[in-house]
Amino acid sequence: MLGRVSGVRVAVVGGGISGLAAAWFLRQSLGASAQIVVLEKQPVVGGHLRVSDVAGLPVDEGAESLLARRPEAVELARDVGLGDDIVHPAAVGAGLWSRGSIVALPAGTVMGVPADPARLTGVLTPAEMTAAIVRDAADPLSVDGDVAIGRLVRSRYGDAVADRLVEPLLGGVYAGRADELSLDATVPALGAAARTAQSLGEAVSAVAAGPPSAPGSAAAPASAAAPGSAAAPASAGPVFAGLTGGVGRLPGAVAAASGAEVRTGVTVRSIERTPDGWRLVTGPVPEPSVLEVDAVVVATPAVAAARLLASAAPVAAAELGGVEAASMAIVTLALPAGGFPTAPSTSGFLVPPVDGRTIKAVTYSSVKWPWLGGRAGGLVLLRASLGRHGEARALQRDDDELVAAALADVRGATGYAGGVVDSRVTRWGGALPQYAVGHLDRVARIRAAVEPVPGLAVCGAVYDGVGIAACVGAARDAAGRVGAYLSERRARIET
C-alpha cells in the first residue's frame, strides 16, 4: 500500500459516481490530512444516479442496478455504510415485446446472441431459425480485428436475430445501434471466443460455459432493460444488486464518506500544468476563480474532458472529441394494478426497434425490487426508456407528450386500461458514450497520452464500461495513479 501523503490538495473535476468514487479512493490512499476538492457544474452531485419520489415512493431516475458479479460497486456501497441496504432483484423472468406479443426473453444468450438459434421459438419464425442455423454452419467463423457486433450477428445468423434480440439488449445498455457498436468493447468475452471458434454458436457456448463474466457494459446508467444481458452458470449467484431506497442513494453516501470538499454549481473552464502542480480556472468568465492543486482527476463525459485536456494532453483531447454520445429519457409511471388484465409478474420487457415502437424497454420496478413492491400497495411502478443514438429529435417533445407516448405503448403491449396516478420524465442528454468499432484502441491512445503528464488522471463511463461497477473500477485506478505520483514526488523531495 502507498504511504500516506500529507499536506496535498487534489481536485476532482466531475461529481458523478466516477468522480465521487475517485475522491473516496484518494482519501484511502492519501489519508485524512489531504485536501480533496470535487467540482461539479450541476447543483447536485450524482450525475446519472438520482432518486426521487413518484406517487410518494422513491424510484431511481437513472441506473437502478449494480453489477453484483463485478465487485467494485457493491464493495464501495458496503465501504460507505450501505451494506445493510444491499438487496437483489426478485427471481422473475423478463420478456420481449416482439411482433405484437410479449414472449419470454430467451435464456442462454450473451447480450442477445444465442448459442443455438433453434431455441428461439416464439421470437423467430421456423424459417428464420432454420436460416440462422444453416448460415452459421456454412462457413468457418473468421473474426480479424474489432467488428460491429450487429454486423457480425447478421452475417452469421441473419437479420432477424440481430434485429429482435441483439438490438433491444444493446439498446437497453448503450441506447445505441448494434451495427455500430464494438464487439470487443461491449462483449469482450465473446470477441475473444469468436477468434478461435468455428462458428458463432460455438463462441457463445464457450462464453456461457466459462466463468461468470462481468463486462463493464452491463447495467447501464439509464438502462430500463431487464436483466439478461450476460450468460453465467445459475449457481454463480445474483447477477445484479440494488439498494433499498434506490441506487440513487449511493453518490451522497460516497461523497460523505470521502470527506471531500464538494463544490456544486461550479464550472471548470480550464486546467493547466504549472511548475508546482495544476491551476484550475472556474466560475463565470467575467469573474474567474483560480484553484491551485497538486494533482487533478478529470471525471467528466468525453466532450467536457476533451475541452479540459486540450492544453495538457492534446492527443487525448482529440481522441475524446471523437466519441459520440446518445441521449435518452426515462418515463416513470405509477399505475393502478387493477388496470392490468393480468398483474405484471416479470421484471419487464425489451422492445426491438424494428417494430417501430416509441419505447425501447419497460422495467416493472415494483415487481423487480421487492422492497419497492412492498411499499407500492395497489400500484405498479414502471420505468419506460425512450431514445437511442441518432434519435435525439424524438426526445424533443414535451413531458406530457412523452408520457402519453409511453403509456400508449404500455397499453398496446399489456392491455392496460387504467389511468395514471403519477408520472415523471427524466431526460439524460448525451448520457451514454457510444463504444464504436475500435473503441478499445481509442481508449488505449487516450491513456497513453495522459500517462506522461505528471499528476493527471482520467476516469468515467467512456473508458472501461458504462456500468457503475466499471466506473468505480476506473475511478480506483485513476486515484491509484494520482496517489503513486504524489508519493513518488514526496520521496524525491525528502531525498
N, C-alpha and C positions, 0 to 999 in steps of 0.2 A: 504494500500500500504506500502511496505517496505520503511524504511528510507534510504536516500542516503548514500552510503558508500564511503568515500573519501580515497585517497591515496592507493588504492589497485591495484594489477595487476592480470589479469586473462588471461590465454591462451586458445584459441580455436584451437584444432587440427582438421584440415579439412576445406577447403574453398568452399565446395559445398553449396547448398542452406540451408542445415541444419546448418552448421557451421556459415554461414553469418547471418542467422536469429537469431541464439543464440547470436552472437555478438550484434545484434541490440537490442534484448530484454535485454541483460546485460546492455547496455547503458541506457535503460529506467529505470532500477531498481537501478543501481549503481551511475548514474549521470555523469556529464561531467568530473569530476576530475579523474575518474577511468581510468587506462590504460588497454586497451583490445587489445590483440595481436592475430591475426589469422595467423596460419601457414599452408600453402598449398604446397604440394610437386610438383604440376604441375606448369607450367609457368604462368597460368592464373587461376582466381577463377571461380566458377560457377558449377563445377562438371559436371553433365549431362544436365545442362541448358546452351545452347550456340546457337548463331545465326550467320549465315554467308551468303554471297551472292551466289545465283545461278542465272545465266543469269542476273546479276546485280540487283537482288531482294533479300531482306532479308527473309530467310526461316530458321525456327528453325531446329537445328540438333538433339535435344533431345525432351523433352516434349514441346508441343505447346498449352497445355490447363491447366487451373486452375479449380479445382472443385468449382463451384460457390455456391453450396448448403452446403458446409462446409466453414465457414467464414475466416479461418486463412490466407490463401494465398491471397485472394482478399483484405482483410483488410490490410495486410502487403504491398501490392502493392500501396494501397492508402496512407498509412502512409509514404512511402518513396518517394512520389511525382509522382506516376504514375497513379493516379486516373483518370485523363482525358484521358488516353490511354487504359483504360479497355474496351474491346469490347466482343461481344458474337458471336458465330458461326451462320451461316445462318440457317434458319429453313428448312433444307433439310433432307431427309431421308438417310439411309445407306443401303448397300447391302451385300449380301453373295454370293460369287462365289462357288457354290456347284454343283457337278455333271455336270460341263461344262457350266452352265448358271449362270448369276447374277440375283438373286431374292431379293426382299425387305427383309431386316432384320426384323423378326417378332417383333411386339410390344408386350408389356405386359409380358416380361420375366425379370427375375432377374439374372444377369450375365449369360444370355443364358438359364436359367432354366425356362421352360414355366409353366404357371398355368394350361393351357388346351392344351394338345398335338393336339387336333382336329383343332386348329387354325394354324397349321404349314403346311398348304397346300403350296406346292412349295418347301418346304425344306425337308419334309418327304414324302415317298410314302404312299398311303392309308393303306397299310398293316402295315407299321411302326407306323402310327398314332394309328391305332386300337390296335396294340400290346401294345403301351405305355399306352393307356387308361385302358386297361384290367389289365395290370400288376400293375399299381399303385393302382387299386381298389381291387386287390386280397387279400391283407393282410394289417392290420393296420401298419402305419409307426412307426418304433421304432428306435430312434437315441440315443445311450447311449455313451456319451463322444464324443470327436472330431473324425471326419472321413474325408476321402478324398472326396471332392465334386464330382469328376468324378465317383468314385465308387458308391456313393450314387445314383447319377442320373442313372447310368447303372442298378442298382438293382431295381429301381422303374419304369424307362421309357425305358430301353433298350439301346443298343449301339448307335443307330442312333442319338438320342437326344444328348448324351454325345459327340459323335464324330463331329457332324455337327453344334452344337450350343455352347455348353459349352466350348469345346476345343478351338475354334477360339477366343472366347471372353476372356477367361483366358490367352490364349497365347498372346493376344494383351496387356494385363496388366502386366503379370509376365514373359512372354517368358518361361512359364512353362508347365507342363503336369497336366491335371485335375485329373488324377488318383493318383497324389502325393501331390496335394495342399490341405491345410486345409480348411474345410468348415467354421469353427469358425473364422479363421484368415482372410479369403478372403471375405466372405459374412456373417458377424456376425448376421445380422438381420434374414437371412434365417436359420442359425443354431439355433437361439433361437426359431423361429417359428416351426421348424421341431421337436422340443422336445415335443410340445403339440398338433400338428396337427395329423389327422388320415391318411393323405395322403400327398405326396409331392406337389400335385396340390393345396391342401388346404393351405399348408405352404407358397407357392409362392403367393397365393391370399392374404393371411394375410399381407405379406410384401408389396405387391403392393398397398393394400388399406390403409396402415398405413401412418404415417407422412413421408415426404421425408427423406430418409436415406442418409448419407454421409460417406460410408465406406472409410477408408483411402486408400484402394487399387485402387480406381478409378483414371483415368488419370495418367497412369504410366509414369516414366521419359522418356522412349524411345518408348512409345506406338505409333504406327501408326494407331491404330484402331479407327474407327469412334465411336461417342457417341452411347450409347445404352446398357451400362452395368448395369444400375440400373433403377428400375421402380419407378415412383413417379407420383402423380397427375399432369395433364397438367398445372394446374393453379399455380403450385409451382414456376414457373419462370425457367429461363435457367439453365440447369444442369452444363454447362461449361462456362468459360470465357477465354479470351486471352488478349494479349497486342498488340496494333498497333506497328508494327516493330518487333514483336516476343517476346515470353515469355523469350527468352534468354537475354533480357534486364534487367530482374529482379535482377539477382545477383549483377551486377555492381551498381545498384541503392541502393540495401540494404547495400552493402559494404560502399558506400559513406555516406549514412545516419547514419550508425553506428558510424562513427568517429573512427573506429578501425584502428590500425596499421596492414596492411595486408602485410605479407611477403610470396612471392611466390618462387617456386623453393627450398623450404626448407623441407627436410625430417626429421621427428621426429623419432629418434632412440629408445628412451625410455622415460618413465615418472616414477618418483619415489617420494614417500612421504618423506618429511623431517620434522623435528620438527616444522618448521615455515610455511610450505606450500608444494610446489612441485618444483622438479627440472626436467627440460626437457633437454635432450641431443639431439642436432640437428647437421646437417651438415655431411660432409664425415667422415668416420671412422678415417682416419689418422689425421684429424684436426677438432675434435668435438668442438661445441659451447654449452654453458650451459645457460639456461634461468631459472631464479628463479621467481616463481609466487605464489600467494596466493591460487589460485584455478584453476582447469582445466576442460574444457568440451571436451570430445572425440567425434567428429562428423565425424568419418570415416566409410567406409564399414566394414563389420564384420571381414574380415581377418586381416586388419590393426588394428582394435580395439582389437582383441584377442591378438595380439603381444604386443600392448602398455599396456594392462591391466594385463599382465602375473604376474607382481610383486605386483601391488597394489590391484588387485581383481582377484586372480587366478581362482576362481569358475566361475566368469563372463567370463573370458577369455576362459575357457574350453567350456562353452556353446556357445560363439560366434564362436569358431573354428569349431563347428558342423553345422553351417549354410552354405548351399551351395548357389551358385550364377549362374546365366545364363548370357551368352554373346550373343549379337545380333548386328545387323548392320542396318542402315537406308540408303537406296539408294534414293537420291533425283534427280528427272528428270525434266527438262524443255522441254516440247514437244509442237510443233505447234498444236494449236487447230484443224486446218484443217485436221490433220491426223486421227482424230477420226471419224468413220462413224456417230456417234451421240455425240454431245458435252456432256461431263460429267456434270451431274446436281445433283449429290448426294455428300455427304461428303466423300464417299469412299466405300470400301467393305472389308469384312473379308474373310479369306480363311481357310477352315477346313484342318488340316494337313493330314487327312485320304485320301485326294485326291492326295497326293504326289507332290504338287507344291513346288516351291522354296520359294516364298513369303508367308507370313502369313497374311498380311494386306496391303491395299493401302489407303492412305488419299489423296483426291484431295484438297490440301491446298488452292489453288486459288479459289475453289468453297466454301469450308468450311468457309474461312475467307474473307469477303467482302473487307476489307482493302487491302488484297493482290491481290484479283481478280481485283480490280480497277486499280492496277499498272501493272498487267500482260499483258495487251494488248491482243495480239493474242496467248499467251502462256498458257498452262496448267502446273501448278506446282504441282507435286505429290510426295509423300513420300511412298516408299515401305519398309516394315520391313521384315527382314530375321533372322532366327536363333531362337532356344529355348533351354531350359535346356537339356544338354546331346548331343547337336549337334554342338559343337564348331568346329569340323573338317570341317563342311560345310562352315564355315566362313573363312577358311584358304586360300581361293582363292584370287587372286589379285583383285584390284579395277575394272579393265576392265572386268574381268570375272563376278564379282558380278553385275555390270551394265548390262552386256549382259543377265545374267540370269533373273534379274528383268524385263528388257524390254521384254524378250521373254514371261514371264507370263502376263505382261500387254497386249501384243499383243493378247495372247490367250484368255484373259478374255474379252477384249473390241473390238477386231478387229482393233486396232490401226495399221496404215500402214505407218506412217511418220518416220522421223529421230529424232535425239536427238540434241537439241540446246546446252544444258549444262547438266552436271551431277556432283554429289558429293556423296562420300561414307563416312559415319561416322561409325566408329566401337566403340562399347561400350563393352569392355572386363569386364566380371564379374559385369555387371551393376545392375542386378536385383536379390536381395536376394529371395530365394525360401521359401515361407511360407508353410513348410511341416506340416503334421499332428502333432499336439502337439506344434505348434509354439508359441501359446499364453502362454503356461506353461513355455516354454523355456525363453521367454521374462520376465515373472514374476520372474524366477530364476535369470536372469541376474540383474534385478533391485534390487532384494533382496540382491544380493551380493555386489552391488555398494552402496546401501543405507548407510551402516555403515561407509563408507570411507569418512572422512571429506574433503569437498572441491572438490569432484569429481562428475561429471555428464556425462551422455551419451545421444546421440540423433543420428538420422539418419533413413534411409529407412528400416533398419532391424527391427525396434521396433514396430511401430504403423501403418504402411502402407507405400506403395512405392510412393504414390501421393505427390505432392508438398504441399498440404494443411496439410496432415498428418505429413510430415517432419517439417513444420513450427510449428505445434502444439507441436511436441516432443521437438523442439528447445526452444519453450517458456517455457515448463515445466522444461527443463534442466537449463535454465537461472534462472528460479524461485528458483530452488533448490540451485544453487550457491549463488544467492542473499540472500536467507534466511540464509545460513551458514555464509556468511560474516557479515551480520547484527547481528546475534547472537554472533559471535566472537567479534565484536566491543563492543557489550553490556557487554560481560564478562570482556573485558579489561578495560572498563570505570568504572566498579564497583569493 
